[in-house]
Amino acid sequence: MPGAIERRLVVSWAPPARILVTGATGAVGGAILRRLIAAGYDACGASSRGGSSPRQFAWRIGTEEPPDALRVRWHTVVR
């Protein structure tokens, strides 16, 4: 399409890098999480309310301890 803006997700780590996306139930965070998973990354999302995906977790960052599934070493955190 002429004049269309190409949108690409650029990540400096190659799959299967572990990436945590905060705000993963929002419009931007959710889109980033879906694209990372589709690209083969070991990505999980965190938000205060959690999500419907098995890769989305409820976590109120700064007020409670993270769920066990998120207690790993992350290569990148997207906020």
HTML snippet that shows the backbone in 3Dmol.js (N, CA, C, O; Angstrom):
<script src="https://3Dmol.org/build/3Dmol-min.js"></script>
<div id="view" style="width:600px;height:400px;position:relative"></div>
<script>
const pdb = `
ATOM      1  N   MET A   1       0.850  -1.171   0.000  1.00  0.00           N
ATOM      2  CA  MET A   1       0.000   0.000   0.000  1.00  0.00           C
ATOM      3  C   MET A   1       0.900   1.240   0.000  1.00  0.00           C
ATOM      4  O   MET A   1       1.720   1.392   0.906  1.00  0.00           O
ATOM      5  N   PRO A   2       0.772   2.122  -0.981  1.00  0.00           N
ATOM      6  CA  PRO A   2       1.598   3.329  -1.044  1.00  0.00           C
ATOM      7  C   PRO A   2       1.351   4.226   0.166  1.00  0.00           C
ATOM      8  O   PRO A   2       0.212   4.447   0.577  1.00  0.00           O
ATOM      9  N   GLY A   3       2.436   4.731   0.718  1.00  0.00           N
ATOM     10  CA  GLY A   3       2.324   5.661   1.845  1.00  0.00           C
ATOM     11  C   GLY A   3       2.075   4.997   3.190  1.00  0.00           C
ATOM     12  O   GLY A   3       1.988   5.684   4.208  1.00  0.00           O
ATOM     13  N   ALA A   4       1.958   3.678   3.213  1.00  0.00           N
ATOM     14  CA  ALA A   4       1.703   2.988   4.479  1.00  0.00           C
ATOM     15  C   ALA A   4       2.968   3.004   5.329  1.00  0.00           C
ATOM     16  O   ALA A   4       4.083   2.940   4.810  1.00  0.00           O
ATOM     17  N   ILE A   5       2.781   3.088   6.608  1.00  0.00           N
ATOM     18  CA  ILE A   5       3.899   3.069   7.541  1.00  0.00           C
ATOM     19  C   ILE A   5       4.163   1.617   7.917  1.00  0.00           C
ATOM     20  O   ILE A   5       3.259   0.903   8.352  1.00  0.00           O
ATOM     21  N   GLU A   6       5.404   1.193   7.746  1.00  0.00           N
ATOM     22  CA  GLU A   6       5.764  -0.164   8.136  1.00  0.00           C
ATOM     23  C   GLU A   6       6.079  -0.170   9.613  1.00  0.00           C
ATOM     24  O   GLU A   6       6.874   0.637  10.096  1.00  0.00           O
ATOM     25  N   ARG A   7       5.447  -1.091  10.330  1.00  0.00           N
ATOM     26  CA  ARG A   7       5.685  -1.211  11.762  1.00  0.00           C
ATOM     27  C   ARG A   7       6.400  -2.528  12.008  1.00  0.00           C
ATOM     28  O   ARG A   7       5.929  -3.595  11.615  1.00  0.00           O
ATOM     29  N   ARG A   8       7.536  -2.432  12.659  1.00  0.00           N
ATOM     30  CA  ARG A   8       8.303  -3.625  12.964  1.00  0.00           C
ATOM     31  C   ARG A   8       8.678  -3.626  14.432  1.00  0.00           C
ATOM     32  O   ARG A   8       8.894  -2.579  15.042  1.00  0.00           O
ATOM     33  N   LEU A   9       8.749  -4.812  14.976  1.00  0.00           N
ATOM     34  CA  LEU A   9       9.201  -4.994  16.337  1.00  0.00           C
ATOM     35  C   LEU A   9      10.676  -5.353  16.272  1.00  0.00           C
ATOM     36  O   LEU A   9      11.042  -6.374  15.689  1.00  0.00           O
ATOM     37  N   VAL A  10      11.523  -4.527  16.862  1.00  0.00           N
ATOM     38  CA  VAL A  10      12.962  -4.760  16.819  1.00  0.00           C
ATOM     39  C   VAL A  10      13.429  -5.132  18.220  1.00  0.00           C
ATOM     40  O   VAL A  10      13.280  -4.353  19.162  1.00  0.00           O
ATOM     41  N   VAL A  11      13.991  -6.313  18.346  1.00  0.00           N
ATOM     42  CA  VAL A  11      14.495  -6.802  19.620  1.00  0.00           C
ATOM     43  C   VAL A  11      15.942  -7.195  19.409  1.00  0.00           C
ATOM     44  O   VAL A  11      16.266  -7.871  18.432  1.00  0.00           O
ATOM     45  N   SER A  12      16.817  -6.780  20.315  1.00  0.00           N
ATOM     46  CA  SER A  12      18.241  -7.053  20.140  1.00  0.00           C
ATOM     47  C   SER A  12      18.623  -8.474  20.533  1.00  0.00           C
ATOM     48  O   SER A  12      19.716  -8.929  20.197  1.00  0.00           O
ATOM     49  N   TRP A  13      17.762  -9.173  21.225  1.00  0.00           N
ATOM     50  CA  TRP A  13      18.036 -10.554  21.611  1.00  0.00           C
ATOM     51  C   TRP A  13      17.378 -11.487  20.604  1.00  0.00           C
ATOM     52  O   TRP A  13      16.265 -11.230  20.145  1.00  0.00           O
ATOM     53  N   ALA A  14      18.061 -12.558  20.266  1.00  0.00           N
ATOM     54  CA  ALA A  14      17.495 -13.553  19.358  1.00  0.00           C
ATOM     55  C   ALA A  14      16.658 -14.547  20.150  1.00  0.00           C
ATOM     56  O   ALA A  14      16.971 -14.831  21.306  1.00  0.00           O
ATOM     57  N   PRO A  15      15.595 -15.083  19.547  1.00  0.00           N
ATOM     58  CA  PRO A  15      14.829 -16.115  20.244  1.00  0.00           C
ATOM     59  C   PRO A  15      15.754 -17.263  20.624  1.00  0.00           C
ATOM     60  O   PRO A  15      16.672 -17.560  19.860  1.00  0.00           O
ATOM     61  N   PRO A  16      15.572 -17.891  21.708  1.00  0.00           N
ATOM     62  CA  PRO A  16      14.462 -17.839  22.652  1.00  0.00           C
ATOM     63  C   PRO A  16      14.720 -16.960  23.868  1.00  0.00           C
ATOM     64  O   PRO A  16      14.516 -17.414  24.994  1.00  0.00           O
ATOM     65  N   ALA A  17      15.156 -15.735  23.685  1.00  0.00           N
ATOM     66  CA  ALA A  17      15.390 -14.819  24.798  1.00  0.00           C
ATOM     67  C   ALA A  17      14.138 -14.684  25.655  1.00  0.00           C
ATOM     68  O   ALA A  17      13.020 -14.708  25.142  1.00  0.00           O
ATOM     69  N   ARG A  18      14.335 -14.542  26.976  1.00  0.00           N
ATOM     70  CA  ARG A  18      13.206 -14.355  27.891  1.00  0.00           C
ATOM     71  C   ARG A  18      12.906 -12.873  28.013  1.00  0.00           C
ATOM     72  O   ARG A  18      13.778 -12.077  28.363  1.00  0.00           O
ATOM     73  N   ILE A  19      11.669 -12.512  27.721  1.00  0.00           N
ATOM     74  CA  ILE A  19      11.272 -11.103  27.754  1.00  0.00           C
ATOM     75  C   ILE A  19      10.001 -10.973  28.594  1.00  0.00           C
ATOM     76  O   ILE A  19       9.031 -11.702  28.387  1.00  0.00           O
ATOM     77  N   LEU A  20      10.019 -10.039  29.540  1.00  0.00           N
ATOM     78  CA  LEU A  20       8.852  -9.748  30.370  1.00  0.00           C
ATOM     79  C   LEU A  20       8.244  -8.440  29.890  1.00  0.00           C
ATOM     80  O   LEU A  20       8.940  -7.432  29.770  1.00  0.00           O
ATOM     81  N   VAL A  21       6.940  -8.459  29.614  1.00  0.00           N
ATOM     82  CA  VAL A  21       6.215  -7.262  29.188  1.00  0.00           C
ATOM     83  C   VAL A  21       5.288  -6.859  30.322  1.00  0.00           C
ATOM     84  O   VAL A  21       4.398  -7.623  30.693  1.00  0.00           O
ATOM     85  N   THR A  22       5.487  -5.656  30.883  1.00  0.00           N
ATOM     86  CA  THR A  22       4.561  -5.172  31.905  1.00  0.00           C
ATOM     87  C   THR A  22       3.440  -4.416  31.205  1.00  0.00           C
ATOM     88  O   THR A  22       3.620  -3.905  30.099  1.00  0.00           O
ATOM     89  N   GLY A  23       2.293  -4.350  31.850  1.00  0.00           N
ATOM     90  CA  GLY A  23       1.140  -3.712  31.220  1.00  0.00           C
ATOM     91  C   GLY A  23       0.607  -4.552  30.070  1.00  0.00           C
ATOM     92  O   GLY A  23       0.093  -4.014  29.089  1.00  0.00           O
ATOM     93  N   ALA A  24       0.729  -5.863  30.188  1.00  0.00           N
ATOM     94  CA  ALA A  24       0.435  -6.774  29.086  1.00  0.00           C
ATOM     95  C   ALA A  24      -1.046  -6.925  28.752  1.00  0.00           C
ATOM     96  O   ALA A  24      -1.381  -7.553  27.748  1.00  0.00           O
ATOM     97  N   THR A  25      -1.937  -6.369  29.563  1.00  0.00           N
ATOM     98  CA  THR A  25      -3.354  -6.443  29.208  1.00  0.00           C
ATOM     99  C   THR A  25      -3.835  -5.149  28.551  1.00  0.00           C
ATOM    100  O   THR A  25      -4.998  -5.043  28.160  1.00  0.00           O
ATOM    101  N   GLY A  26      -2.952  -4.178  28.431  1.00  0.00           N
ATOM    102  CA  GLY A  26      -3.293  -2.946  27.729  1.00  0.00           C
ATOM    103  C   GLY A  26      -3.137  -3.115  26.229  1.00  0.00           C
ATOM    104  O   GLY A  26      -2.641  -4.139  25.760  1.00  0.00           O
ATOM    105  N   ALA A  27      -3.555  -2.124  25.489  1.00  0.00           N
ATOM    106  CA  ALA A  27      -3.515  -2.192  24.024  1.00  0.00           C
ATOM    107  C   ALA A  27      -2.087  -2.334  23.510  1.00  0.00           C
ATOM    108  O   ALA A  27      -1.825  -3.184  22.660  1.00  0.00           O
ATOM    109  N   VAL A  28      -1.170  -1.528  24.001  1.00  0.00           N
ATOM    110  CA  VAL A  28       0.215  -1.561  23.511  1.00  0.00           C
ATOM    111  C   VAL A  28       0.949  -2.784  24.054  1.00  0.00           C
ATOM    112  O   VAL A  28       1.557  -3.532  23.289  1.00  0.00           O
ATOM    113  N   GLY A  29       0.897  -2.991  25.363  1.00  0.00           N
ATOM    114  CA  GLY A  29       1.582  -4.131  25.964  1.00  0.00           C
ATOM    115  C   GLY A  29       1.082  -5.462  25.421  1.00  0.00           C
ATOM    116  O   GLY A  29       1.872  -6.376  25.184  1.00  0.00           O
ATOM    117  N   GLY A  30      -0.231  -5.572  25.223  1.00  0.00           N
ATOM    118  CA  GLY A  30      -0.804  -6.808  24.679  1.00  0.00           C
ATOM    119  C   GLY A  30      -0.335  -7.075  23.261  1.00  0.00           C
ATOM    120  O   GLY A  30      -0.033  -8.213  22.902  1.00  0.00           O
ATOM    121  N   ALA A  31      -0.276  -6.019  22.450  1.00  0.00           N
ATOM    122  CA  ALA A  31       0.187  -6.179  21.064  1.00  0.00           C
ATOM    123  C   ALA A  31       1.660  -6.585  21.035  1.00  0.00           C
ATOM    124  O   ALA A  31       2.054  -7.437  20.239  1.00  0.00           O
ATOM    125  N   ILE A  32       2.467  -5.982  21.893  1.00  0.00           N
ATOM    126  CA  ILE A  32       3.885  -6.329  21.946  1.00  0.00           C
ATOM    127  C   ILE A  32       4.048  -7.780  22.376  1.00  0.00           C
ATOM    128  O   ILE A  32       4.824  -8.519  21.771  1.00  0.00           O
ATOM    129  N   LEU A  33       3.330  -8.197  23.412  1.00  0.00           N
ATOM    130  CA  LEU A  33       3.421  -9.568  23.896  1.00  0.00           C
ATOM    131  C   LEU A  33       3.036 -10.563  22.808  1.00  0.00           C
ATOM    132  O   LEU A  33       3.742 -11.551  22.603  1.00  0.00           O
ATOM    133  N   ARG A  34       1.939 -10.324  22.113  1.00  0.00           N
ATOM    134  CA  ARG A  34       1.502 -11.236  21.041  1.00  0.00           C
ATOM    135  C   ARG A  34       2.548 -11.340  19.940  1.00  0.00           C
ATOM    136  O   ARG A  34       2.809 -12.433  19.437  1.00  0.00           O
ATOM    137  N   ARG A  35       3.147 -10.223  19.560  1.00  0.00           N
ATOM    138  CA  ARG A  35       4.148 -10.239  18.487  1.00  0.00           C
ATOM    139  C   ARG A  35       5.423 -10.958  18.917  1.00  0.00           C
ATOM    140  O   ARG A  35       6.034 -11.673  18.121  1.00  0.00           O
ATOM    141  N   LEU A  36       5.822 -10.772  20.163  1.00  0.00           N
ATOM    142  CA  LEU A  36       7.001 -11.473  20.655  1.00  0.00           C
ATOM    143  C   LEU A  36       6.785 -12.981  20.670  1.00  0.00           C
ATOM    144  O   LEU A  36       7.655 -13.741  20.245  1.00  0.00           O
ATOM    145  N   ILE A  37       5.631 -13.410  21.157  1.00  0.00           N
ATOM    146  CA  ILE A  37       5.320 -14.838  21.191  1.00  0.00           C
ATOM    147  C   ILE A  37       5.272 -15.401  19.776  1.00  0.00           C
ATOM    148  O   ILE A  37       5.811 -16.478  19.518  1.00  0.00           O
ATOM    149  N   ALA A  38       4.634 -14.683  18.863  1.00  0.00           N
ATOM    150  CA  ALA A  38       4.542 -15.139  17.471  1.00  0.00           C
ATOM    151  C   ALA A  38       5.918 -15.242  16.820  1.00  0.00           C
ATOM    152  O   ALA A  38       6.129 -16.072  15.935  1.00  0.00           O
ATOM    153  N   ALA A  39       6.858 -14.398  17.259  1.00  0.00           N
ATOM    154  CA  ALA A  39       8.215 -14.407  16.699  1.00  0.00           C
ATOM    155  C   ALA A  39       9.106 -15.461  17.356  1.00  0.00           C
ATOM    156  O   ALA A  39      10.268 -15.608  16.979  1.00  0.00           O
ATOM    157  N   GLY A  40       8.574 -16.192  18.331  1.00  0.00           N
ATOM    158  CA  GLY A  40       9.328 -17.275  18.941  1.00  0.00           C
ATOM    159  C   GLY A  40      10.042 -16.953  20.230  1.00  0.00           C
ATOM    160  O   GLY A  40      10.810 -17.771  20.735  1.00  0.00           O
ATOM    161  N   TYR A  41       9.800 -15.764  20.776  1.00  0.00           N
ATOM    162  CA  TYR A  41      10.450 -15.397  22.034  1.00  0.00           C
ATOM    163  C   TYR A  41       9.760 -16.060  23.215  1.00  0.00           C
ATOM    164  O   TYR A  41       8.563 -16.345  23.162  1.00  0.00           O
ATOM    165  N   ASP A  42      10.510 -16.304  24.276  1.00  0.00           N
ATOM    166  CA  ASP A  42       9.968 -16.809  25.530  1.00  0.00           C
ATOM    167  C   ASP A  42       9.476 -15.583  26.302  1.00  0.00           C
ATOM    168  O   ASP A  42      10.158 -15.091  27.201  1.00  0.00           O
ATOM    169  N   ALA A  43       8.304 -15.104  25.947  1.00  0.00           N
ATOM    170  CA  ALA A  43       7.780 -13.858  26.504  1.00  0.00           C
ATOM    171  C   ALA A  43       6.598 -14.135  27.427  1.00  0.00           C
ATOM    172  O   ALA A  43       5.771 -15.008  27.167  1.00  0.00           O
ATOM    173  N   CYS A  44       6.546 -13.368  28.505  1.00  0.00           N
ATOM    174  CA  CYS A  44       5.426 -13.418  29.444  1.00  0.00           C
ATOM    175  C   CYS A  44       4.994 -11.992  29.733  1.00  0.00           C
ATOM    176  O   CYS A  44       5.766 -11.046  29.581  1.00  0.00           O
ATOM    177  N   GLY A  45       3.754 -11.860  30.148  1.00  0.00           N
ATOM    178  CA  GLY A  45       3.231 -10.553  30.470  1.00  0.00           C
ATOM    179  C   GLY A  45       2.782 -10.474  31.912  1.00  0.00           C
ATOM    180  O   GLY A  45       2.387 -11.472  32.514  1.00  0.00           O
ATOM    181  N   ALA A  46       2.849  -9.277  32.453  1.00  0.00           N
ATOM    182  CA  ALA A  46       2.389  -9.022  33.810  1.00  0.00           C
ATOM    183  C   ALA A  46       1.558  -7.753  33.805  1.00  0.00           C
ATOM    184  O   ALA A  46       1.888  -6.776  33.133  1.00  0.00           O
ATOM    185  N   SER A  47       0.480  -7.786  34.564  1.00  0.00           N
ATOM    186  CA  SER A  47      -0.350  -6.593  34.758  1.00  0.00           C
ATOM    187  C   SER A  47      -1.064  -6.753  36.091  1.00  0.00           C
ATOM    188  O   SER A  47      -1.074  -7.839  36.670  1.00  0.00           O
ATOM    189  N   SER A  48      -1.649  -5.691  36.567  1.00  0.00           N
ATOM    190  CA  SER A  48      -2.307  -5.757  37.872  1.00  0.00           C
ATOM    191  C   SER A  48      -3.516  -6.680  37.867  1.00  0.00           C
ATOM    192  O   SER A  48      -3.893  -7.206  38.914  1.00  0.00           O
ATOM    193  N   ARG A  49      -4.125  -6.882  36.716  1.00  0.00           N
ATOM    194  CA  ARG A  49      -5.319  -7.741  36.672  1.00  0.00           C
ATOM    195  C   ARG A  49      -5.085  -9.104  36.042  1.00  0.00           C
ATOM    196  O   ARG A  49      -5.996  -9.931  36.033  1.00  0.00           O
ATOM    197  N   GLY A  50      -3.897  -9.366  35.515  1.00  0.00           N
ATOM    198  CA  GLY A  50      -3.641 -10.649  34.869  1.00  0.00           C
ATOM    199  C   GLY A  50      -4.312 -10.688  33.508  1.00  0.00           C
ATOM    200  O   GLY A  50      -4.821  -9.669  33.040  1.00  0.00           O
ATOM    201  N   GLY A  51      -4.321 -11.822  32.882  1.00  0.00           N
ATOM    202  CA  GLY A  51      -4.922 -11.927  31.564  1.00  0.00           C
ATOM    203  C   GLY A  51      -5.447 -13.319  31.307  1.00  0.00           C
ATOM    204  O   GLY A  51      -5.351 -14.199  32.162  1.00  0.00           O
ATOM    205  N   SER A  52      -6.002 -13.514  30.126  1.00  0.00           N
ATOM    206  CA  SER A  52      -6.613 -14.796  29.784  1.00  0.00           C
ATOM    207  C   SER A  52      -5.609 -15.797  29.223  1.00  0.00           C
ATOM    208  O   SER A  52      -5.903 -16.990  29.147  1.00  0.00           O
ATOM    209  N   SER A  53      -4.450 -15.333  28.837  1.00  0.00           N
ATOM    210  CA  SER A  53      -3.424 -16.208  28.274  1.00  0.00           C
ATOM    211  C   SER A  53      -2.649 -16.885  29.396  1.00  0.00           C
ATOM    212  O   SER A  53      -2.463 -16.290  30.458  1.00  0.00           O
ATOM    213  N   PRO A  54      -2.192 -18.124  29.182  1.00  0.00           N
ATOM    214  CA  PRO A  54      -1.354 -18.764  30.205  1.00  0.00           C
ATOM    215  C   PRO A  54      -0.008 -18.067  30.394  1.00  0.00           C
ATOM    216  O   PRO A  54       0.719 -18.371  31.340  1.00  0.00           O
ATOM    217  N   ARG A  55       0.327 -17.140  29.505  1.00  0.00           N
ATOM    218  CA  ARG A  55       1.582 -16.392  29.618  1.00  0.00           C
ATOM    219  C   ARG A  55       1.375 -15.009  30.234  1.00  0.00           C
ATOM    220  O   ARG A  55       2.306 -14.204  30.263  1.00  0.00           O
ATOM    221  N   GLN A  56       0.174 -14.723  30.723  1.00  0.00           N
ATOM    222  CA  GLN A  56      -0.096 -13.441  31.379  1.00  0.00           C
ATOM    223  C   GLN A  56      -0.387 -13.686  32.852  1.00  0.00           C
ATOM    224  O   GLN A  56      -1.165 -14.572  33.206  1.00  0.00           O
ATOM    225  N   PHE A  57       0.244 -12.896  33.699  1.00  0.00           N
ATOM    226  CA  PHE A  57       0.146 -13.098  35.136  1.00  0.00           C
ATOM    227  C   PHE A  57      -0.279 -11.824  35.840  1.00  0.00           C
ATOM    228  O   PHE A  57       0.087 -10.719  35.440  1.00  0.00           O
ATOM    229  N   ALA A  58      -1.057 -12.000  36.895  1.00  0.00           N
ATOM    230  CA  ALA A  58      -1.445 -10.867  37.738  1.00  0.00           C
ATOM    231  C   ALA A  58      -0.299 -10.581  38.697  1.00  0.00           C
ATOM    232  O   ALA A  58       0.158 -11.470  39.416  1.00  0.00           O
ATOM    233  N   TRP A  59       0.161  -9.333  38.702  1.00  0.00           N
ATOM    234  CA  TRP A  59       1.242  -8.938  39.608  1.00  0.00           C
ATOM    235  C   TRP A  59       1.194  -7.428  39.779  1.00  0.00           C
ATOM    236  O   TRP A  59       1.347  -6.681  38.813  1.00  0.00           O
ATOM    237  N   ARG A  60       0.984  -6.988  40.994  1.00  0.00           N
ATOM    238  CA  ARG A  60       1.028  -5.559  41.314  1.00  0.00           C
ATOM    239  C   ARG A  60       2.471  -5.223  41.673  1.00  0.00           C
ATOM    240  O   ARG A  60       2.891  -5.348  42.823  1.00  0.00           O
ATOM    241  N   ILE A  61       3.208  -4.799  40.668  1.00  0.00           N
ATOM    242  CA  ILE A  61       4.632  -4.549  40.817  1.00  0.00           C
ATOM    243  C   ILE A  61       4.855  -3.458  41.868  1.00  0.00           C
ATOM    244  O   ILE A  61       4.234  -2.396  41.824  1.00  0.00           O
ATOM    245  N   GLY A  62       5.741  -3.739  42.799  1.00  0.00           N
ATOM    246  CA  GLY A  62       6.069  -2.780  43.838  1.00  0.00           C
ATOM    247  C   GLY A  62       5.254  -2.932  45.098  1.00  0.00           C
ATOM    248  O   GLY A  62       5.616  -2.385  46.140  1.00  0.00           O
ATOM    249  N   THR A  63       4.145  -3.674  45.023  1.00  0.00           N
ATOM    250  CA  THR A  63       3.326  -3.847  46.218  1.00  0.00           C
ATOM    251  C   THR A  63       3.212  -5.298  46.653  1.00  0.00           C
ATOM    252  O   THR A  63       2.754  -5.575  47.762  1.00  0.00           O
ATOM    253  N   GLU A  64       3.625  -6.233  45.792  1.00  0.00           N
ATOM    254  CA  GLU A  64       3.576  -7.647  46.153  1.00  0.00           C
ATOM    255  C   GLU A  64       4.704  -8.400  45.460  1.00  0.00           C
ATOM    256  O   GLU A  64       5.272  -7.925  44.476  1.00  0.00           O
ATOM    257  N   GLU A  65       5.013  -9.556  45.974  1.00  0.00           N
ATOM    258  CA  GLU A  65       6.048 -10.404  45.391  1.00  0.00           C
ATOM    259  C   GLU A  65       5.556 -10.963  44.051  1.00  0.00           C
ATOM    260  O   GLU A  65       4.360 -11.198  43.883  1.00  0.00           O
ATOM    261  N   PRO A  66       6.469 -11.175  43.100  1.00  0.00           N
ATOM    262  CA  PRO A  66       6.042 -11.720  41.812  1.00  0.00           C
ATOM    263  C   PRO A  66       5.598 -13.176  41.932  1.00  0.00           C
ATOM    264  O   PRO A  66       6.048 -13.891  42.828  1.00  0.00           O
ATOM    265  N   PRO A  67       4.726 -13.615  41.042  1.00  0.00           N
ATOM    266  CA  PRO A  67       4.352 -15.036  41.009  1.00  0.00           C
ATOM    267  C   PRO A  67       5.593 -15.890  40.734  1.00  0.00           C
ATOM    268  O   PRO A  67       6.563 -15.415  40.143  1.00  0.00           O
ATOM    269  N   ASP A  68       5.553 -17.139  41.162  1.00  0.00           N
ATOM    270  CA  ASP A  68       6.692 -18.037  40.971  1.00  0.00           C
ATOM    271  C   ASP A  68       7.128 -18.123  39.514  1.00  0.00           C
ATOM    272  O   ASP A  68       8.324 -18.189  39.232  1.00  0.00           O
ATOM    273  N   ALA A  69       6.183 -18.124  38.593  1.00  0.00           N
ATOM    274  CA  ALA A  69       6.503 -18.251  37.165  1.00  0.00           C
ATOM    275  C   ALA A  69       7.329 -17.073  36.646  1.00  0.00           C
ATOM    276  O   ALA A  69       8.003 -17.191  35.622  1.00  0.00           O
ATOM    277  N   LEU A  70       7.281 -15.943  37.345  1.00  0.00           N
ATOM    278  CA  LEU A  70       8.030 -14.767  36.905  1.00  0.00           C
ATOM    279  C   LEU A  70       9.356 -14.603  37.644  1.00  0.00           C
ATOM    280  O   LEU A  70      10.081 -13.634  37.417  1.00  0.00           O
ATOM    281  N   ARG A  71       9.670 -15.539  38.518  1.00  0.00           N
ATOM    282  CA  ARG A  71      10.925 -15.473  39.282  1.00  0.00           C
ATOM    283  C   ARG A  71      12.051 -16.171  38.523  1.00  0.00           C
ATOM    284  O   ARG A  71      12.624 -17.156  38.988  1.00  0.00           O
ATOM    285  N   VAL A  72      12.343 -15.643  37.369  1.00  0.00           N
ATOM    286  CA  VAL A  72      13.427 -16.144  36.528  1.00  0.00           C
ATOM    287  C   VAL A  72      14.280 -14.966  36.100  1.00  0.00           C
ATOM    288  O   VAL A  72      13.918 -13.813  36.337  1.00  0.00           O
ATOM    289  N   ARG A  73      15.401 -15.248  35.475  1.00  0.00           N
ATOM    290  CA  ARG A  73      16.252 -14.180  34.963  1.00  0.00           C
ATOM    291  C   ARG A  73      15.730 -13.758  33.589  1.00  0.00           C
ATOM    292  O   ARG A  73      15.614 -14.586  32.685  1.00  0.00           O
ATOM    293  N   TRP A  74      15.419 -12.489  33.435  1.00  0.00           N
ATOM    294  CA  TRP A  74      14.899 -11.962  32.177  1.00  0.00           C
ATOM    295  C   TRP A  74      16.024 -11.278  31.400  1.00  0.00           C
ATOM    296  O   TRP A  74      16.861 -10.591  31.986  1.00  0.00           O
ATOM    297  N   HIS A  75      16.040 -11.465  30.093  1.00  0.00           N
ATOM    298  CA  HIS A  75      17.003 -10.765  29.250  1.00  0.00           C
ATOM    299  C   HIS A  75      16.591  -9.307  29.082  1.00  0.00           C
ATOM    300  O   HIS A  75      17.428  -8.405  29.054  1.00  0.00           O
ATOM    301  N   THR A  76      15.280  -9.099  28.971  1.00  0.00           N
ATOM    302  CA  THR A  76      14.754  -7.761  28.716  1.00  0.00           C
ATOM    303  C   THR A  76      13.422  -7.600  29.429  1.00  0.00           C
ATOM    304  O   THR A  76      12.643  -8.548  29.525  1.00  0.00           O
ATOM    305  N   VAL A  77      13.163  -6.393  29.931  1.00  0.00           N
ATOM    306  CA  VAL A  77      11.847  -6.041  30.476  1.00  0.00           C
ATOM    307  C   VAL A  77      11.327  -4.872  29.662  1.00  0.00           C
ATOM    308  O   VAL A  77      11.986  -3.839  29.544  1.00  0.00           O
ATOM    309  N   VAL A  78      10.131  -5.045  29.098  1.00  0.00           N
ATOM    310  CA  VAL A  78       9.478  -3.991  28.317  1.00  0.00           C
ATOM    311  C   VAL A  78       8.425  -3.372  29.203  1.00  0.00           C
ATOM    312  O   VAL A  78       7.530  -4.056  29.699  1.00  0.00           O
ATOM    313  N   ARG A  79       8.539  -2.077  29.397  1.00  0.00           N
ATOM    314  CA  ARG A  79       7.585  -1.393  30.274  1.00  0.00           C
ATOM    315  C   ARG A  79       6.847  -0.349  29.499  1.00  0.00           C
ATOM    316  O   ARG A  79       5.994   0.343  30.054  1.00  0.00           O
TER     317      ARG A  79
END
`;
const viewer = $3Dmol.createViewer("view");
viewer.addModel(pdb, "pdb");
viewer.setStyle({}, {cartoon: {color: "spectrum"}});
viewer.zoomTo();
viewer.render();
</script>
